[in-house]
Amino acid sequence: MDDVEKAILISFDESGAIDSELKLQAVNFCQKIKETPSICSLCIEKLCFCKLVQVQFWCLQALQEVIRVKYGSMSLEEKNFIRKSIFSMACLEGINDKMCVVLDSPAFIKNKLSQVLVTLIYFEYPLIWSSVFVDFLPHLSKGAVVIDMFSRLLNALDDELVSMDYPRTAEEVAVAGRVKDAMRNQCVPQIVRAWYDIVSMYRNTDPETCVTVLDCMRRYVSWIDIGLIVNDAFIPLLFELILVDGLSEQLRAAAAGCVLAVVSKRMDAHSKLSLLKSLQISRVFGLVSDDNDSDLVSAIAALITGYAVEVLECSKRVNTEDAKVISMELLDEVLPTVFYVMQNCEMDAAFSIVQFLSGYVATMKTHSSLQENQMLHISQILEVIRTQIRYDPMYRNNLDMVDMIGVEEESRMLEFRKDLFVLLRNVGRVAPEVTRIFIRNSLASAISSSSDKNAEEVEAALSLLYALGETMSDEAMRGGNGLLSELVTNLLSTRFPCHSNRLVALVYLETIARYMKFIQENVQYIPLVLAAFLDERGIHHPNIYVSRRASYLFMRIVKLLKSKLVPFIETILQSLQDVVARFTSMNLASREPAGSEDGAYVFEAIGLLIGMEDVSLEKQSDYLSSLLTPLCQQVEVTLMNAKALNPDESSLQIANIQQIIVAINALSKGFSERLVTSSRPAIGHMFKQTLDVLLQILVVFPKVEPLRTKVLSFIHRMVDTLGASVFPYLPKALEQLLAESEPKEMVGFLLLLNQLICKFSTLVRDILEEVFPTIAGRVFSAIQRVVDSSVTETNTEEIRELQELQKTLYTFLHVIATHDLSSVFLSPRSRDYLTSIMQLLLHTSCHHKDIVTRKACVQIFIKLIKDWCAKSSGEEKVPGFKSFIIETFATNCCLYSVLDKSFEFGDANTLVLFGEIVLAQKVMYEKFGDDFLVHFVSKGFPSPQNLAEQYCQKLKGNDIKALRSYYQSLIEHLRVQQNGSLVFR
């Protein structure tokens, strides 16, 4: 073993036993050898004598690289030497009287040799080396080794150059065209003849070689003359190979692959139809009913489905009546087997069941009425859909436990089913009655044969029923015919043995919810609906995922049926007693740990039920008291004992209080403001007492953020429920909430104030004047960190929260200004922040990256100008504000920011902002007259003078659209004039 061979072995070593430094030296040594002039002769010598596969591979790789990179600079002698040597290796010929050992090597070495040959063909065929394929053919008589090498060469040619399944450069596409044209003219007929002779000769003695040849031939059918294959010799041979029982499965499957390639070849629709008819494909139908897992069955299945796709495509493209009839006859012939294949065989990845069936269903839309065989096909399509949407029983436990495998399978099926349900809708449009009857029968079959073992069949039948409901309009569902009534009755009255299965239970409940519009009109079904949701099929289901979903769906059903449920309130509350008791029970330690939102939907449903005016005041008070009193008592007890709790007990109690607040919050959603403040103030009093209790939480647990968030949410709810009667509780609540000033909490606080302002407008002036200075101080201090963060960004989450706070602040200021509360900014304690507010609004209106935020700031300025500036030239309400607006805001925001190229008139939001900027100018002129106009024109308008005159004329007019249009054209003119720079500032 010489140094070269040693270096190659070391460079290929993956055992980890070789020192990394030594390996690097070996790699560098090998690289230097590649750059020597004698590299080609060295590689060919090694290939002749060395049996080490690492050396063989390295030499072939090096030859390929050298040919690719240096072919143009090689001498003719060197090219001839490489060509002759490589060809001799491939054909099992000696080189300098020495037999080369490459063809005795593993498959990957022979594949690499074929790639080197293809690289030569790329540069030399047909202009320099025109006889490469013709010269190879006589050597095929040497037997299987050379036949195998020739097939590898053709496969590599397809992979590396000809096939369009891979991305190609324009040069590669041109070379591929040149190679194919030359092969068609020169050698394709001889190659096809060789394929035929080899398969005929070796079919019984060496089926493996025949498989290799047929797999190679399959690749070439798409671009060679189809007449070379479709003739009285080759097609009968292929079908004979497919149909003869004694041959190997791989050989029969390879022959089927070749026929599929013939079937799939692109050609004129009428010619294709004649070809498809001549194949008599029905000969192979019987083969798919054998072992469904075999290679042969998979290949036959792919052939049949591929054939069906081509027939369907022909039926769309042919334009004569006779051809259409033939195509439909062929389709009718093949479809039953296609349906069988879809349901029983492993499908080829290239075949889309949904795409094919959707295409076939689309052909039926043109028919005014369906024929008997088409109706049969529709039933079979529906059967395929049912089979395809069915879960695999092997995943049953995973799906029930919702482990990682179950989650992945459920997500996969959810995505996979989407197209199948679209197909179901299309079938339903073409044959609505057939579809409904099929779904009815599927449900009936699932009911009659239901057991724990067929959960997947039940789930599929219910999913079909759900999908049918999705296709029906509200009107059709309300009208509901006899069949729909039968379906709903069967659905509601059935208790499936497999109801403990999570997926079955979920789709069962979802399906009932889907048909609620029908039940709304047919109230006799309400008891059955309630039973389904309130017993172990729904809210009391042992699976937590089912019971949670049932709670949510039940709340939606209550919302929909509302007053129709009044007669059932007692029954419902009785059924939910244990759920409610989990919250109202004083035995907190025995509670199972659960998410803080658990039970919220149940309490919301109860609130919706007992909050109706149809319920008498006496009963309403009793119901509400029985819920609120124990919940509030628990909170009070916890608050009294808070100091005595150890950390573990404290965290448990905090979690319990959170759940209680969520429950009360949800419960209150059912009570309208009118009911609790006007018609039944006693109910309102109960909620006020509850609010009083919950506000104590902020005092006892001032720094527990989850609790503060939940209490804040409840205050939001009480603002909507209690209306103005909430006012006495606000000072205390706001004081406690302001005690903490973290950005995240401040955002929540500002949102509460926004709600109060939007609901009560000027009624909250006193409250706002009280809290605004504190808010302004904290917020301006906090958002200064956003500015500082541009220099050193230490905590991205903190910066994100501060940016959210800044965004909420703009909304808050906008809400104040637009609800006639701008006087708040001028109160004695708030005036200290006026300059900061004005500078922030000015900077934002000119430079903020969010156009909508900029627009809001401009709107604030417009409102402040209207509020604070009188038309007369009397004493200023806000000293200095007028000059600030004229000299700073008008020039910077209304002119310079608009002149900047980043202000894009092509953007819809920017145009809206521009409209506000123009309106601001109009308002400034109305308030300040020539004081504004003279300053604005002198600062912003260069010569000629007529530009300023036209602007003044438009501004003084009453047509705001004309002013906006003119000002836009003026800005565009100024941009061109100044070439984008603001020289005139």
C-alpha positions, 0 to 999 in steps of 0.5 A: 500500500503506497502513500496515496492509498494510505492517505485516502484510507485515513481521510475516509476513516469514520471510526474516530481512531485516527488522530484529527491532525493526521486526518487533516494532513491526509485530506490536504495530501489528497487534495494536492494530488488532485492538482497534479498534472498526472492525476488522471493516469494515477486514478486509472492505474489505481482503478485497474489494480487496487481493490480497496473500495475507498481508493476506487471511490476517491479515484472515480470522484477525482476523475469526475471533478477533473473532467467537470472543471478542467475538460476545456484545458485538457489535451486531446491525448488526455481526453482520449486516454480517459475516454478509452480507459473509462469505457473499457472498465464499463465494458469489462475490457482490459486496459493495457492487457490488465483486466480492471476490477471495478465491475467486481466492486459494490454497487456504489462504485459502479454507480460512480463509474456510470456518473463519470461516463455521464460527465464525459457524455455531457461534454462529448456526445454526439459531436466528439464521442458519437458512438458511445451507446452503439459501441456499448451494445455488442458488449451486452452479450458478455452477460449480466455484469455488463448489462447491469453496468449499461443499465446503470449508465442509462439510469445515471444519464437520466438522473444527472441530465435528462430527467426534469424531476430535478432542478436544471440550469439552462445549459443543462436543459440545452445539453439534455435536449441535444443528447436526447435528439442524438439518441433518438436519431442514432441508437434508441431503436437498437437500445429498445431491441436490446431491452426486448432481447435481454428480457426475453432471454433472461426472464426464466434464468435471471429475473434480477437482470430483467428487473434492472433492465425494465426499471431502466426502460421505464425511465425512457418511455416518456421521451422515446418513440412510443411505437418502439414499445407499443407494438405487437412484440413488446406490449404482449411480452410485458403483459405476459410477464405481468400475468404469468404466475410462476415468475418472480413478483419483482419482475412482474411488478417491473413489467407493470411499471413499464406499462404504467410509463406507457399509459402516462406518456404525454400525447394527443388525447385521441391517440392516447384514448386509442392506446388505452383501449388497445391495452385491454387493462381489465386483464390485470384487475384480478391481480389486486385481490391477492395479497394486498401487501406484496410488491406486485399488488402495489405495482398493479394498483399504481398501474390501475389508478394511473390508467384511470387518471389518464382515461379521466383526463382523456374524457375531458380533452376529447371533443367528439361524441364517440370518443367521449362515449369510449372514455366513459366506457373505459372509466366505468370498466376500471372504476370498481377496481380503482375503488377496491384499490383505494380501500384495500391497497397501499397507495402510490404516493404520486396518486391523489385519491381526492384529486382523482375522485374530485375530477370524476365528480366534476364530470357529473356536474354537467349531467342533468340526471345521473345514470344508474352506474354513476349512482353506484359510483357515487356510493362507492366514492362515499365508501372510499371517503369513509374508509379514508377518514377512519383512524387506524386502530393501532393508534387508539390508546395513543389518541385516548391518552393524548400522548405525543404519538396521539397528538401527531396522528390526530394532527395528521388526520385533521389535515388529511381529512380536509380535502376528503370533506371538500370532496364529500361536499362536492358529492353532496351537491351532485347527489344530495339524496344518495349522500344523505342515505349513505350517511344515515346507513353509516350511522345505523351500521355503527349503531347496530355493530357498536362495540368497544372494538369498532370505535374508529367506525363509529367516529368515522360515521359521526364525522360524516354526519358532522360534515353533512351538517356543515354543508347545510344552510341554517334555513335548510336545517331549521326546515329539516326533512324526515331524513334529518329528523331520523338522523338527529333522533338516532344520534341523540338516543344512542349510547355507544359502548365505545363512548368512553373513547375520547375521539368518539365522545368529542365528535358526538358532542360536536355533531349535536352542537352542529345540528342545534338550529334544527333542535331550536325549531324542534324543541321536543329534542331538548331533553335528549340534548340536555341528557347527552351533555349533562351525563357521562357522555358530556360534562361528566365524561371521565376524560378531562378533554371531553368534559372541558369541551362539553362544558364549552359546547353546552354554554354555546347551546344555552346561549342559543336556546336560552328562554326555551331552557327555562322549564329545565333550569332545575334539572340542569342545576341538579345535574351540575351540582357536583361540578359547582360543588367543586368550587363552592365546597369549603373543603379546599384541600381535597380539590384536585388540581386543575387549570384556573379556567376549569368550570368557567364555561359551566358557570357561564352557562348557569349565568345565562340560564338564571340571568334571564328575566323569564326567571322570577326574581325570587328564584333568580335571587335564590339561585344566585345567592346559592352560588355567590355566597359560598364562593365569597365566603371562601374568599373571605376565609382565605383572606382572614387566614392569609398571614397564617398560611405556609408557602405551599398552603398559600400557593394552593389558596391563591390558585383556589381564589383564582378559580373562584374569581373566574367562576364568578366572572363567568357567572356574571356574563348572563346578567344584563346591565338593565336587569341588575340596575333597573328592573332588579336592583336586588341582583345588582346589590349582590354583585356589588357585595361580591365586588367589595369582597374581591377588591379585598384581594388586592389589599391582602395579596398586593403583589400576586400578579395572577390574582391582580389580573383576575380581579382586574378582569372582574372589574371590567366585567362589573363596569359592563354589568353594574354600569354607573353604579360601579363608581363608588367602588372605583377609587379604592380599586384604582388606588390598589391597582396603581400600587404596582407599576410594572409595564404589563400591569400598567397596560391592563390598568390603562385598558380599564380606564379606556373602558370607563372613558368609552362607557361613561365619557365625561362622568369619569373626569374627576376619577381621571384627574385624580389618577392621570398624574400618577399614570403619566409619571410612571409611564413616561419613566417606563417608556424612557427605557424603550428609547434607551434600549436602542443603545443596549438591549438587555432584556427583549421580553421587557422591551416588548412589554414596554413597547406594548405599554407605549402603544396602549398609552397612545390609545389612552391619550386618543380616547381621552382627547376624543371623549371631551376630556382634554381638560384632564391634561390641563388640571393643576397636577397634570400640567407638569407633564403637558410638555412631555405629552406634546413632545411625545405626540409630535415625535410619534406623529412625524416618525413612528413606524406604525402609520396607524399610531401616527394617524391617532396622534394627528387626530389627538392634535386636531382635537386639542386644537379644537378644544384649546384654541378660540377663533378670536385673538383673546387670551390663550387657554393654554399659553404657548400651545398656539405657537407650538402648533403653528411653528412646530407641529404644522411645519414638522408633521404637516410638511417635513414628515410628508416630504420624506420619501418614506411617506408612501402615497401608494400605501392605503394606511398612509393615504388615511394618515395624509387625509388627517394631516390635511384636515389638521391644516384646515382646522389650524386655518379655521382657528388661527387664520393668517397667523398659521397660513403666513408661517406655513407658506413662508417655511415650506413653499419655495418659488414660484409664488403661484404654488403658495397662492394656489395652496391658500386658495384651496385651503380657504375653500370648502372642498376638503377632497380638492385640498387633499388632492392638490396638497398631494400633487404639491408635495410630489412636485416639491420632492422632485424640485428638491430631489428628495432633500429638504434644503429649504428647511 
